[in-house]
Amino acid sequence: MVAGAKPSQKAVRACLGAMRRLICLLLYCICGLVSMDAVVVLLYHSVDSNGTFHSVNPTEFRKQMEYLKKNYSIVTLKEILEFAVDGNALPKKSVAITFDDGYYDNYLNAYPYLWEHNLPAAIFLTTGHCGKKAALDGVPLRMLGWNEIKEMSRNGIVFGAHTVTHPDLRKMGPEEIKGEILGSANEIERRVGAKVEYFAYPYGAYTDEIVKLVEDVGIRAAFGSGRTEGLITSAEGPLVLKRVPVDRSVSMLMFKARLTKAVEWTRRTQEWARKIGRLFAGNLPGQTK
C-alpha cells in the first residue's frame, strides 16, 4: 500500500473479520475453562441455503449438530423447565435446540438429521402461516403444513405456540394478546393432539404485562431472543427464558464460543466490529457522508 493511501473497503472488512475471529477464539478458550451452572437454548429459524440472514446452511447445521453430539448433552424443554423452576440438576454442558416460525425447510433439512440421531428439538409455530408462504428477511419462504407437523410430532419434535400472526405483542391490547397466544396453542393442540405448554415471544419482545398474560393462559415456559440473548440459570423465571440465536453470520468458531459464557461478550464484540466498520467506511474512497 502506498504511504498515505486510504485502505480499501475489502481490506477493512478482512481486517475486522480477522479481529473478530481472534477475539472469539480468545473468549472461547477462556470461557471453556470455566464450569457453567447454566444452560444454552439455541434458536434457529430457516435451515436452507436461501441467502437470508436468519438462515443456516444445511451443511453448517449438520456440522453444528455433530459438534453438539460429541461435546454436549442435548436436553428437552421439559428438562429446561424443571431446571429453571425446581432447580433440578442437568448434565454439565446442556443444550436445547429450538426453531421459530415453522419453515418447511426445518422438515426438509433439519428434521431428518434430528430424527436419525434421536436428538430432541422444539419448533414454535406461527399457526396462521402454516401451509402458506411467509417472508423471512423479505424473502417469501414456504411454511410447514399440518401433515409435516403431525409426522414430526409423532417422532418426538415438540411444538410450541408462537402466536397466530406473529405480531409485536407490545402494540396490542390484553384481549388481542390472549387471542394470539391461545389461538396458536389451541390450533396446535387440536391438530396434533398434544398439550401446548411452551411459547416464544415474537421478535423476543415482551413487557411485564405480557408475561403476566402468558402465565394467565396456562403457558408454563416462555422464551425470548434478541435483547434477551444469553444463558439460562436456575435463578431465572420460566416465562422469560433466554436463548442464543444462530444465523448465517455465525462461523463454527463463533458457534463454539456462543455455547459458553462468552455469548454476551461475543455479541458485544460483533456490535463493536460493526461500529468500527461504519467508522472506517465513512473514510473509504468513493464514500460520501
Order of alpha helices (4+ residues) and beta strands (2+ residues): alpha-beta-beta-beta-alpha-beta-alpha-beta-alpha-beta-beta-beta-alpha-beta-alpha-beta-alpha-beta-beta-alpha-alpha
